[in-house]
Amino acid sequence: MRFIPLLPAAVALLFTAACSQAQSDKASDSPTASDMPKGGDRRKDKDAAAAIPGLRKVGSLKDVVPESSGLAPANAGQSYFSFGDDGNAPTLYEISGAGKLVRTLEVPAANTDWESLSRDGQGNYYIGDCGNNESIRRDLKLFKFRPDAPTTVGTIAFKYPDQTEFPPKKKQRNFDCEASLWHDGQVWLFTKDRGQDRTSKVYTVPDQPGTYTAKLVTSLAIPGEVTDAALRADGHRLVLLGRGELFILDGNSWAEILKATPREISLAGAGQTEGAVFKDDQTLLISTEQGALYEFKLP
């Protein structure tokens, strides 16, 4: 009989173990951060995007462009070029304004980390192979080509004048560039600050093939991570896209724009916004890495 008092404790121990196992099993069945779809809760993102004034979903690139990381106008009509970033094929996808595939162009150049695309006034395109998440790359470059002669590619190789360590300290890692545009004979590069200052440094390189040290022109106080850049046709408005936000800089000249105070607009809930291009003077076409394609009416 002296063993009877131990039975409740033994039962309690078994019950506790069973509950712990059940909770463990339940936890293992629940989605972890790595199991969740890239970009977070898609349903919540969809609801949040629908609530953003001026934003309207116009198509999907999900089965067209893998991880769209930029946009640029195509030469013909209302179509655009996009592409996938590192890990994807060196392919440009021409799409309609509704995200329908028009054609593909295979570019004979390695996609180390393509992050931007811009066009000059003569129909030349510049692919920014200058994604540099850890600020360790020594092979940064732009590829210059024409869609009507896609097998001929020129290389604009460059380095930053103010980078001496590969990588620098984490607080100083501001040598990742995901945004570029052509203007006045130069390709302008806007960095995505992965350090602590949230400053986009602005560099230029010539638009001709060769090897250069980029010129540091200025720094912009951007409280976000810049993922693309677009200049309005009249040259009076620059838009810098960020992740779930954009920044507008206005001016009567390019010099004034680079001195303007950025006006921030939240796109929270729209996804990982990576590509932007002017569709008209008041409308942006915006793509996300998850495959959404939006129109956004600028205020």
C-alpha positions, 0 to 999 in steps of 0.5 A: 500500500505504501506505493499507492501515493506514487501513482498520481505523480506517475499519472501526472508525469505521463500526462505531461509527457503526452501533452508535451509530445502533442504540442511538439507534433502540433508545432512541427505541423505549423509553418515556420518562417522558412516554410512560409511563401516568399514575401509573407502572408499573400492574403494579407498582402493582397488586402493591404495592397488593395487599400493603398490609394492609387495602386491597382493590380493589372497583371501577374508575372508569376509564370512569366518572369522569375523574380522580377527585379527591374523594368524598362520601356521596350522600343516598340509600343506599350511594352516593357522589359524585365528580368530575374536576378541572381540565380536566374538565366541571362534572359530579358522578357518583353511583356505587355502592360498587363504582364503578358509575355511578348518575347524573350531575348537571351543575352550572352552575358553572365547573370551574376546578380542582375538588378537594374535595367535602363535605356538611353535615347538611342535604343541602347540598354544597360543591364546592371550586373552590380547586385552586391549584398555583402559588398564583396564583389570586385567584378561589378559591371553594366552590359550594354546591348541593343535588342535588334542585335542582342548577340553583341554586348559591350561591358562597362566594368567599374569599381567604387572610389571609396571602397577599400575593404571587401567587405567593409564593416557591416555598418559601412556596407553601402556598395550594393546597387539595385537601381540605375538609369541613363541620363546625359551620356552617363549611367547613374547608380543609386546604392541600396544602403545595407548599413545603418545610415540609410543613405543612397550614394549616387555614382556615375560611369560613362555609357561606353564600354571600358573599365572605370572608377565610378564618380561619387556625385552625391548622397541622398537621405533615403530612409529605405533600401532603394531597389529601382529608379525611374526618370520621367520623360520631361526630366523633372521627376525622379522616382526611387523605388524601395521595398514597400515604399517609393520616394519622389524627388522633383526639380526643374533640372537634374541638379535640382532633383539631386538636391531635393528632399525626397517625398516618401509614399508607403506601399506597405503590403504590395510585396517586395517591390523591385521594378518601376518604370513610367507608363505616362507622366503620372503613372508608374508600372511596378513589379514585385519579386513575388510576381505582382504587376501594379499600376500606381497613380502618382499624387 
